[in-house]
Amino acid sequence: MYKLIGKTALKVLLAALIVLIVAFGILSLGYPAGLASFFEKSGNYSFASGYASLNYKYTGKIEDLERCFNDYVMSGNDENTVYYGEKLVNANNQGFATLCKQRDEELGINYRHMVYGTIACAKYRQSDKAGAVNSAKEAFIEGEGFPAANALVKLILAAEKDTVFLEEKIMPAMQEITPLDSQKEYYDRVVAIIEGLLS
């Protein structure tokens, strides 16, 4: 009799487990945005990024692409940070420019430089040093000079111990930039920091 009860309980448990797995599968495919939010709130960005990228495949919206980028950054996945970051900055129909304007106002930062700087740092950690400098330089637009907390400064901070890189790649990139009069002191201070790291 106990064997019969045990077998019945095991079958019920197995059936419940199968139902849970099927329900989770349906939820994963049908509601990836909700699961991405769940994992983001729990701090598990590795899982969140997978669901965010699935949701982006469904919608194609730039906000969902931005979410993929952010989740991969938070998960420490440099390869996908670069992949989704480059998709983001190359978004069609001025989507990225519009997004930058919104985020600048909401966050009070230069969002374009933050994204390009993050891509540059991810490339640097992947040993793509030329690509890192190019990504940082792409953040600069004509007439803006050398804004605070720009992509190049972000890359300098990531590479502060790499004196060869600073001397051979960063210093020439700095020399290509002409700061506005109001930015000259900041620009000179950054150059002095690099020179100090090289001495």
C-alpha positions in Angstrom: 0.0 0.0 0.0 2.8 2.4 0.9 4.5 1.6 -2.4 1.3 2.5 -4.2 1.0 5.8 -2.3 4.7 6.5 -3.0 4.3 5.8 -6.8 1.2 8.0 -7.0 2.9 10.9 -5.2 5.9 10.5 -7.5 3.7 10.6 -10.6 1.8 13.7 -9.3 5.2 15.4 -8.5 6.5 14.5 -12.0 3.3 15.8 -13.6 3.5 19.1 -11.7 7.2 19.5 -12.7 6.3 18.9 -16.4 3.5 21.5 -16.2 5.9 24.0 -14.6 8.5 23.4 -17.3 6.0 23.8 -20.1 4.5 26.9 -18.4 8.0 28.4 -18.1 8.8 27.6 -21.7 5.6 29.3 -22.9 6.3 32.3 -20.6 9.9 32.5 -21.9 8.8 32.6 -25.5 5.6 34.6 -25.0 6.6 37.2 -22.5 10.4 37.7 -22.6 10.2 41.4 -21.6 8.6 40.4 -18.3 11.2 37.7 -17.6 14.0 40.2 -18.5 12.5 42.6 -15.9 12.3 39.8 -13.3 15.9 38.9 -13.7 17.0 42.5 -13.8 15.3 43.2 -10.5 17.0 40.1 -9.0 20.4 41.3 -10.3 20.8 38.3 -12.7 21.8 40.2 -15.8 23.2 37.1 -17.6 19.6 35.7 -17.7 18.1 39.1 -18.2 20.2 39.9 -21.3 19.1 36.7 -23.0 15.4 37.6 -22.6 16.0 41.2 -23.5 17.6 40.1 -26.8 14.7 37.8 -27.5 12.3 40.6 -26.8 14.3 42.9 -29.2 14.0 40.3 -31.9 10.2 40.4 -31.5 9.8 44.2 -31.4 12.8 45.7 -33.3 12.4 48.8 -31.1 15.5 50.9 -30.3 14.5 51.1 -26.6 14.6 47.2 -26.5 17.9 47.3 -28.3 19.2 49.7 -25.7 18.0 47.4 -23.0 20.0 44.5 -24.5 23.1 46.7 -24.5 22.6 47.8 -20.9 21.9 44.2 -19.7 25.0 42.9 -21.5 27.1 45.7 -20.0 25.8 44.8 -16.5 26.4 41.1 -17.0 30.1 41.8 -18.0 29.7 40.2 -21.4 32.1 42.3 -23.5 31.5 40.5 -26.8 27.7 41.2 -26.7 28.3 44.6 -25.3 30.2 45.5 -28.4 27.7 43.7 -30.7 24.6 45.3 -29.3 26.4 48.6 -28.7 27.4 48.9 -32.3 23.9 48.0 -33.4 22.6 50.7 -31.1 24.9 53.5 -32.4 24.1 52.5 -36.0 20.3 52.4 -35.5 18.6 53.6 -38.7 16.4 56.7 -39.2 18.3 58.8 -36.6 16.9 56.5 -33.9 20.1 56.7 -31.8 20.3 60.5 -32.1 16.8 60.8 -30.8 17.5 58.4 -28.0 20.6 60.3 -27.0 18.6 63.5 -26.8 16.0 61.9 -24.5 18.6 60.3 -22.3 20.7 63.5 -22.1 17.6 65.2 -20.7 16.6 62.4 -18.4 20.0 61.4 -17.0 21.9 64.7 -17.3 24.8 63.1 -19.0 26.3 63.0 -22.5 24.6 59.7 -23.4 26.3 59.3 -26.8 29.8 59.5 -25.2 28.7 57.1 -22.5 27.6 54.5 -25.0 30.7 54.9 -27.3 33.0 54.9 -24.3 31.5 51.7 -23.0 31.9 50.0 -26.4 35.5 51.3 -26.5 36.3 49.9 -23.1 34.8 46.5 -24.0 36.9 46.4 -27.1 40.0 47.3 -25.1 39.3 44.4 -22.7 39.0 42.1 -25.7 42.5 43.3 -26.9 41.1 45.2 -29.8 43.0 48.3 -29.0 42.8 50.0 -32.4 39.0 49.3 -32.4 38.8 50.8 -28.9 40.4 54.0 -29.9 38.3 54.3 -33.1 35.1 53.7 -31.1 36.0 56.4 -28.6 36.9 58.9 -31.5 33.6 58.1 -33.2 31.7 59.7 -30.2 33.0 63.1 -31.0 31.0 65.3 -33.4 32.1 68.5 -35.1 32.0 71.6 -33.0 31.6 70.0 -29.6 35.3 70.1 -28.7 36.3 68.0 -25.7 33.2 67.6 -23.4 33.4 66.4 -19.9 33.3 62.7 -19.2 33.7 61.9 -22.9 34.4 58.5 -24.5 38.1 59.0 -24.7 38.4 59.9 -21.0 36.4 56.7 -20.2 38.9 54.7 -22.2 41.9 56.4 -20.6 40.6 55.4 -17.2 40.2 51.8 -18.4 43.8 51.7 -19.8 45.6 53.8 -17.2 48.2 51.1 -16.6 48.9 50.4 -20.3 51.6 53.0 -20.9 52.3 51.7 -24.5 48.7 52.1 -25.4 48.4 55.6 -23.8 51.5 56.8 -25.6 50.9 55.2 -29.1 47.2 55.4 -29.4 45.6 57.8 -26.9 48.0 60.7 -27.1 47.7 60.9 -30.9 43.9 60.7 -30.6 44.0 63.6 -28.1 46.1 65.7 -30.4 43.4 65.4 -33.1 40.9 67.1 -30.8 40.6 70.9 -30.5 38.8 71.8 -27.3 36.5 74.8 -27.1 37.9 77.8 -25.1 35.7 76.8 -22.1 37.1 73.2 -22.2 40.8 74.1 -22.5 41.5 73.8 -18.8 39.8 70.4 -18.7 41.6 69.2 -21.8 45.0 70.3 -20.5 44.3 68.5 -17.2 43.5 65.2 -19.0 46.7 65.6 -21.1 48.7 66.2 -17.9 47.2 63.1 -16.3 48.3 61.0 -19.3 51.8 62.5 -19.2 51.9 61.7 -15.5 51.0 58.1 -16.2 53.7 57.9 -18.8 56.5 59.4 -16.7 
